[in-house]
Amino acid sequence: MSKKILIVEDIPMNRRLIRDILTYQGYEVIEAENGKEAVRIAREQKPDLIIMDLQMPVMSGYDAIKILKSDPVTKDIKIIAVTSFAMSGDREKVLAAGFDNYISKPINTRELPEMVKRLLEGFSD
């Protein structure tokens, strides 16, 4: 059974790139356009992993992770932050917010599947 990954990204082109990378790797992909939608879909679909942009309209990735990590239904889902801000100290801020890892834009098409695989290895089929 393939792992289910929720992509949360407000820019369709970025969402499509991540979806294409992950479906090529054999993952089942579901999508959301903002943090509010992500929280609802995560509660309904219970994905194995979430890849979430930090800067989005309606609800940011930071606001969404607070809700997801405080909810017993979604608190154990691994979450990778996607950010266009790769400044000194950002990694620490992202990890302190509860994300399991982060990847900066532009997305490294080799790094992302490796990061996803490492995070999912803790799960059993």
Buried (B, 14 or more C-beta within 10 A) or exposed (E): EEBBBBBBBBEEEBBEBBBEBBEEBEBBBBBBBBBBBBBEBBEEEEBBBBBBBBBBEEBBBBBBBBBBBEEEEBEEBBBBBBBEEEEEEBBEBBEEBBBBBBBBBEBEEEEBBEBBEEBBEEEEE
